[in-house]
Amino acid sequence: MLGPLGAALAVFLVVTIALIALRSASDVIAGVGETAPERVPFLGGYPPDVHAWSRFHARYYVMALLFLAFDMEMVFMYPWAVVFVREGGIALAEMGMFITILLVGVLYAWRERSLRWA
């Protein structure tokens, strides 16, 4: 048998070969005769209306921060589920405090009306 290291190497080689094959197939299917305007990375080949470095409204940054807060909540909840089995009530109280702090932040954002798009 190959052992764990040999199996990992075999998977790596298979994935590398598959990626090269798929990349080559996409180049053949996509075609090479595209003109410069067709290669514009957004708006489907039309000239862009605004510059790529244009500024965004501040509410988009608030929404991004709220997304990160909920994302971090999920990142901490997965290992917590494993620790909860071992620790019990202490882990439940700690997670309750963590979720309460996040809930206070969401309620503040709601009060400031930063969850509205318009």
N, CA and C of each residue as an Amber inpcrd file, in Angstrom:
protein
   354
   0.8270000  -1.1840000   0.0000000   0.0000000   0.0000000   0.0000000
   0.8720000   1.2480000   0.0000000   0.2700000   2.3550000  -0.3520000
   0.9980000   3.6080000  -0.4480000   1.2350000   4.2720000   0.9000000
   0.3600000   4.0740000   1.8240000   0.4590000   4.7790000   3.0970000
  -0.2070000   6.1360000   2.9890000  -0.3260000   6.8470000   4.1140000
  -1.0330000   8.1250000   4.1040000  -0.3580000   9.1830000   3.2320000
   0.9600000   9.2430000   3.2590000   1.6680000  10.2450000   2.4730000
   1.5660000   9.9560000   0.9790000   1.6680000   8.6920000   0.6200000
   1.5350000   8.3130000  -0.7830000   0.1290000   8.5610000  -1.3070000
  -0.8770000   8.3110000  -0.4730000  -2.2600000   8.5690000  -0.8870000
  -2.4920000  10.0590000  -1.0860000  -1.9380000  10.8880000  -0.1960000
  -2.0780000  12.3340000  -0.3450000  -1.3830000  12.8110000  -1.6230000
  -0.2220000  12.2370000  -1.9200000   0.4900000  12.5920000  -3.1390000
  -0.2980000  12.1770000  -4.3760000  -0.9090000  11.0090000  -4.3250000
  -1.7110000  10.5490000  -5.4570000  -2.9130000  11.4630000  -5.6830000
  -3.5890000  11.8700000  -4.6170000  -4.7260000  12.7890000  -4.7450000
  -4.2550000  14.1180000  -5.3100000  -3.1100000  14.6130000  -4.8280000
  -2.5640000  15.8740000  -5.3280000  -2.2840000  15.7830000  -6.8200000
  -1.6990000  14.6930000  -7.2700000  -1.4000000  14.5350000  -8.6880000
  -2.6710000  14.4510000  -9.5310000  -3.6650000  13.7190000  -9.0600000
  -4.9220000  13.5980000  -9.8000000  -5.6070000  14.9640000  -9.9050000
  -5.6280000  15.7210000  -8.8090000  -6.2600000  17.0390000  -8.8330000
  -5.4950000  17.9830000  -9.7550000  -4.1630000  17.9420000  -9.7240000
  -3.3560000  18.7960000 -10.5890000  -3.6150000  18.4790000 -12.0560000
  -3.6660000  17.2230000 -12.4010000  -3.9310000  16.8280000 -13.7850000
  -5.3390000  17.2550000 -14.1990000  -6.3150000  17.0890000 -13.2950000
  -7.6900000  17.4990000 -13.6070000  -7.7710000  19.0050000 -13.8050000
  -7.0770000  19.7890000 -12.9790000  -7.0960000  21.2400000 -13.1340000
  -6.4840000  21.6790000 -14.4530000  -5.3780000  21.0690000 -14.8280000
  -4.7390000  21.4060000 -16.1020000  -5.6590000  21.0520000 -17.2630000
  -6.3040000  19.8910000 -17.1800000  -7.2070000  19.4740000 -18.2520000
  -8.4150000  20.4050000 -18.3510000  -9.0000000  20.7880000 -17.2150000
 -10.1570000  21.6770000 -17.2390000  -9.7820000  23.0670000 -17.7260000
  -8.6190000  23.5550000 -17.3330000  -8.1660000  24.8730000 -17.7970000
  -7.9540000  24.8630000 -19.3090000  -7.3530000  23.8080000 -19.8110000
  -7.1420000  23.6970000 -21.2550000  -8.4730000  23.6150000 -21.9930000
  -9.4190000  22.8560000 -21.4420000 -10.7310000  22.7340000 -22.0780000
 -11.4600000  24.0770000 -22.0810000 -11.3530000  24.8560000 -21.0060000
 -12.0350000  26.1530000 -20.9720000 -11.4130000  27.1240000 -21.9690000
 -10.0920000  27.0470000 -22.1590000  -9.4550000  27.9020000 -23.1560000
  -9.9280000  27.5510000 -24.5650000 -10.1040000  26.2590000 -24.8410000
 -10.5530000  25.8340000 -26.1590000 -12.0100000  26.2340000 -26.3720000
 -12.8560000  26.0470000 -25.3620000 -14.2740000  26.3480000 -25.5010000
 -14.5110000  27.8590000 -25.5780000 -13.7790000  28.6420000 -24.7770000
 -14.0060000  30.0870000 -24.7100000 -13.6090000  30.7880000 -25.9930000
 -12.6660000  30.2610000 -26.6820000 -12.2140000  30.9060000 -27.9050000
 -11.1150000  31.9030000 -27.6150000 -10.2570000  32.0900000 -28.5930000
  -9.1080000  32.9480000 -28.3950000  -9.2570000  34.2590000 -29.1470000
 -10.2420000  34.3900000 -30.0180000 -10.3530000  35.5560000 -30.8750000
 -11.0900000  36.7220000 -30.2550000 -11.0440000  36.8810000 -28.9500000
 -11.7390000  38.0040000 -28.3240000 -10.9690000  39.2990000 -28.5270000
 -11.7090000  40.3620000 -28.7880000 -11.0770000  41.6700000 -28.9160000
 -10.9030000  42.2940000 -27.5360000 -10.1970000  43.4080000 -27.4700000
  -9.9170000  44.0490000 -26.1810000 -11.1910000  44.4520000 -25.4320000
 -12.2100000  45.0450000 -26.0690000 -13.4170000  45.3930000 -25.2980000
 -14.1600000  44.1820000 -24.7480000 -14.0290000  43.0520000 -25.4090000
 -14.7050000  41.8560000 -24.9160000 -14.0180000  41.2780000 -23.6880000
 -12.8070000  41.6800000 -23.4360000 -12.0740000  41.1630000 -22.2810000
 -12.2010000  42.0740000 -21.0620000 -13.0650000  43.0830000 -21.1170000
 -13.2880000  43.9630000 -19.9740000 -13.8420000  43.1010000 -18.8410000
 -13.2930000  43.2160000 -17.6380000 -13.6490000  42.2660000 -16.5850000
 -15.0440000  42.4290000 -16.0060000 -15.7930000  43.4510000 -16.3700000
 -17.1410000  43.6010000 -15.8520000 -18.0210000  44.2330000 -16.9140000
 -19.3040000  44.2200000 -16.6900000 -20.3240000  44.7770000 -17.5760000
 -20.4430000  44.0580000 -18.9130000 -19.9780000  42.8450000 -19.0110000
 -20.2130000  42.0200000 -20.1850000 -19.6660000  42.5550000 -21.4820000
 -18.5310000  43.2370000 -21.4640000 -17.9190000  43.7260000 -22.6730000
 -18.2380000  45.1620000 -23.0060000 -19.1980000  45.7680000 -22.3080000
 -19.4950000  47.1790000 -22.5260000 -18.4770000  48.0440000 -21.7960000
 -18.2180000  49.2370000 -22.2730000 -17.2920000  50.1050000 -21.5460000
 -17.8840000  50.4680000 -20.1770000 -17.0770000  50.5030000 -19.1510000
 -17.6010000  50.7860000 -17.8120000 -18.0920000  52.2210000 -17.6850000
 -19.1280000  52.4160000 -16.8720000 -19.6890000  53.7480000 -16.6410000
 -18.8850000  54.5270000 -15.6220000 -18.3560000  53.8370000 -14.6240000
 -17.6010000  54.4840000 -13.5500000 -16.2230000  53.8430000 -13.4660000
 -15.3300000  54.5330000 -12.8320000 -13.9770000  54.0220000 -12.6600000
 -13.9810000  52.9100000 -11.6080000 -13.0830000  51.9800000 -11.7500000
 -13.0310000  50.8480000 -10.8280000 -12.6640000  51.2720000  -9.4110000
 -11.9900000  52.4000000  -9.2440000 -11.5800000  52.8610000  -7.9270000
 -12.5480000  53.8910000  -7.3560000 -13.7830000  53.9230000  -7.8700000
 -14.7450000  54.8860000  -7.3470000 -15.1030000  54.5450000  -5.9010000
 -15.5230000  55.5550000  -5.1740000 -15.8220000  55.3710000  -3.7490000
 -17.2310000  54.8300000  -3.5750000 -17.4150000  54.0940000  -2.4780000
 -18.7200000  53.5440000  -2.1410000 -19.3090000  54.3290000  -0.9760000
 -20.6020000  54.2520000  -0.8470000 -21.2660000  54.9080000   0.2680000
 -20.8900000  54.1950000   1.5720000 -20.9140000  54.9240000   2.6780000
 -20.4860000  54.3710000   3.9640000 -21.3640000  53.2190000   4.4190000
 -22.6280000  53.1610000   3.9830000 -23.4990000  52.0740000   4.4560000
 -23.0240000  50.7060000   3.9580000 -22.3080000  50.6710000   2.8410000
 -21.7970000  49.3880000   2.3670000 -20.7340000  48.8490000   3.3180000
 -19.9450000  49.7330000   3.9040000 -18.9430000  49.2940000   4.8550000
 -19.5900000  48.7850000   6.1370000 -20.6730000  49.4230000   6.5490000
 -21.3950000  48.9590000   7.7390000 -21.9630000  47.5710000   7.4840000
 -22.5310000  47.3640000   6.3030000 -23.0610000  46.0420000   5.9700000
 -21.9470000  45.0000000   5.9310000 -20.7830000  45.3880000   5.4370000
 -19.6580000  44.4540000   5.4160000 -19.2240000  44.0930000   6.8290000
 -19.2060000  45.0680000   7.7270000 -18.8410000  44.7860000   9.1130000
 -19.8760000  43.8930000   9.7930000 -21.1490000  44.1090000   9.5030000
 -22.1750000  43.2260000  10.0520000 -22.0250000  41.8060000   9.5140000
 -21.7230000  41.6920000   8.2320000 -21.4890000  40.3640000   7.6660000
 -20.3190000  39.6770000   8.3620000 -19.2380000  40.4210000   8.5920000
 -18.0960000  39.8330000   9.2820000 -18.4420000  39.4100000  10.7020000
 -19.2840000  40.1870000  11.3770000 -19.6910000  39.8190000  12.7270000
 -20.4360000  38.4880000  12.7190000 -21.3810000  38.3230000  11.8020000
 -22.1150000  37.0630000  11.7340000 -21.2320000  35.9300000  11.2340000
 -20.2940000  36.2300000  10.3590000 -19.3670000  35.2230000   9.8770000
 -18.4850000  34.7170000  11.0150000 -17.9960000  35.6190000  11.8240000
 -17.1760000  35.2170000  12.9670000 -17.9940000  34.4280000  13.9820000
 -19.2610000  34.7580000  14.0870000 -20.1200000  33.9910000  14.9880000
 -20.1600000  32.5310000  14.5510000 -20.3060000  32.2920000  13.2680000
 -20.3470000  30.9190000  12.7780000 -18.9920000  30.2250000  12.9390000
 -17.9200000  30.9730000  12.7390000 -16.5810000  30.3830000  12.8910000
 -16.3770000  29.9150000  14.3240000 -16.8930000  30.6740000  15.2980000
 -16.7230000  30.2840000  16.6900000 -17.7350000  29.2380000  17.1380000
 -18.8520000  29.1070000  16.4520000 -19.8720000  28.1500000  16.8840000
 -19.5180000  26.7070000  16.5370000 -18.8110000  26.4780000  15.4550000
 -18.4790000  25.0970000  15.0970000 -17.5510000  24.4370000  16.1290000
 -16.4340000  25.0670000  16.5160000 -15.6290000  24.4160000  17.5590000
 -16.3420000  24.4040000  18.9110000 -17.2180000  25.3770000  19.1390000
 -17.9540000  25.4060000  20.3970000 -18.8370000  24.1770000  20.5310000
 -19.4170000  23.7160000  19.4280000 -20.2790000  22.5390000  19.4810000
 -19.4960000  21.3170000  19.9390000 -18.2170000  21.2370000  19.5830000
 -17.3900000  20.1160000  20.0210000 -17.0400000  20.2620000  21.5000000
 -16.7100000  21.4880000  21.9200000 -16.3150000  21.7300000  23.3100000
 -17.5230000  21.6240000  24.2330000 -18.7080000  21.9350000  23.7420000
 -19.9060000  21.9040000  24.5670000 -20.1560000  20.5250000  25.1520000
 -19.8490000  19.5000000  24.3880000 -20.0580000  18.1350000  24.8700000
 -19.1860000  17.8690000  26.0960000 -17.9770000  18.4060000  26.0850000
 -17.0470000  18.1890000  27.1920000 -17.3190000  19.1100000  28.3760000
 -17.5640000  20.3890000  28.1040000 -17.6340000  21.3880000  29.1660000
 -19.0300000  21.5310000  29.7690000 -20.0540000  21.4250000  28.9540000
 -21.4130000  21.5020000  29.4770000 -21.8960000  22.9250000  29.6870000
 -22.3510000  23.2080000  30.9220000 -22.9990000  24.4750000  31.2460000
 -22.0950000  25.6840000  31.1180000 -20.8070000  25.5340000  31.4290000
 -19.8760000  26.6620000  31.3250000 -19.7620000  27.1170000  29.8770000
 -19.6500000  26.1700000  28.9600000 -19.5630000  26.5190000  27.5400000
 -20.8650000  27.1540000  27.0600000 -21.9960000  26.7000000  27.5920000
 -23.2780000  27.2830000  27.2100000 -23.3690000  28.7360000  27.6830000
 -22.9010000  29.0240000  28.8900000 -22.9290000  30.3950000  29.4020000
 -21.9990000  31.2960000  28.5960000 -20.8190000  30.8000000  28.2470000
 -19.8860000  31.6080000  27.4510000 -20.4580000  31.9230000  26.0800000
 -21.0690000  30.9470000  25.4380000 -21.6560000  31.1990000  24.1250000
 -22.8460000  32.1310000  24.2390000 -23.5900000  32.0360000  25.3320000
 -24.7020000  32.9570000  25.5500000 -24.2200000  34.3910000  25.6560000
 -23.1040000  34.6070000  26.3660000 -22.5360000  35.9560000  26.4610000
 -22.0580000  36.4400000  25.0970000 -21.4280000  35.5700000  24.3400000
 -20.9240000  35.9330000  23.0170000 -22.0600000  36.3400000  22.0980000
 -23.1300000  35.5540000  22.0820000 -24.2660000  35.8570000  21.2150000
 -24.9760000  37.1240000  21.6880000 -25.0130000  37.3490000  23.0040000
 -25.6230000  38.5700000  23.5260000 -24.8570000  39.8030000  23.0540000
 -23.5300000  39.7460000  23.0790000 -22.7230000  40.8750000  22.6010000
 -22.9890000  41.1360000  21.1190000 -23.0620000  40.0650000  20.3230000
 -23.3740000  40.2440000  18.9050000 -24.7890000  40.7850000  18.7070000
 -25.7310000  40.3340000  19.5160000 -27.1010000  40.8100000  19.4080000
 -27.1940000  42.2970000  19.7460000 -26.4320000  42.7430000  20.7360000
 -26.4080000  44.1700000  21.0670000 -25.8930000  44.9780000  19.8670000
 -24.8640000  44.4600000  19.1900000 -24.3480000  45.1450000  17.9970000
 -25.3710000  45.2060000  16.8790000 -26.1270000  44.1270000  16.6760000
 -27.1520000  44.1160000  15.6350000 -28.2910000  45.0620000  15.9980000
 -28.6940000  45.0830000  17.2590000 -29.7480000  46.0020000  17.6790000
 -29.3070000  47.4610000  17.5190000 -28.0550000  47.7430000  17.7930000
 -27.5260000  49.0900000  17.5790000 -27.5700000  49.4560000  16.0930000
 -27.1530000  48.5200000  15.2380000 -27.1880000  48.7830000  13.7950000
 -28.6230000  48.9700000  13.3120000 -29.5420000  48.2220000  13.8830000
 -30.9450000  48.3570000  13.5110000 -31.4810000  49.7280000  13.9450000
 -31.1130000  50.1510000  15.1530000 -31.5660000  51.4390000  15.6540000
 -31.0120000  52.5830000  14.8100000 -29.7780000  52.4500000  14.3450000
 -29.1540000  53.4810000  13.5210000 -29.5960000  53.4020000  12.0630000
 -30.4660000  52.4660000  11.7390000 -31.0100000  52.2480000  10.3980000
 -29.9240000  51.9490000   9.3620000 -28.8970000  51.2580000   9.7880000
 -27.8380000  50.9160000   8.8340000 -28.1350000  49.6090000   8.1000000
 -29.2350000  48.9620000   8.4220000 -29.6300000  47.7430000   7.7090000
 -30.5350000  48.0440000   6.5270000 -30.8160000  49.3140000   6.2760000
 -31.6640000  49.7080000   5.1430000 -30.7810000  50.0580000   3.9600000
 -31.1790000  49.6290000   2.7670000 -30.3920000  49.9160000   1.5690000
 -30.6890000  51.3050000   1.0150000 -31.8940000  51.7660000   1.1830000
 -32.2580000  53.0520000   0.5680000 -32.1990000  54.1890000   1.5450000
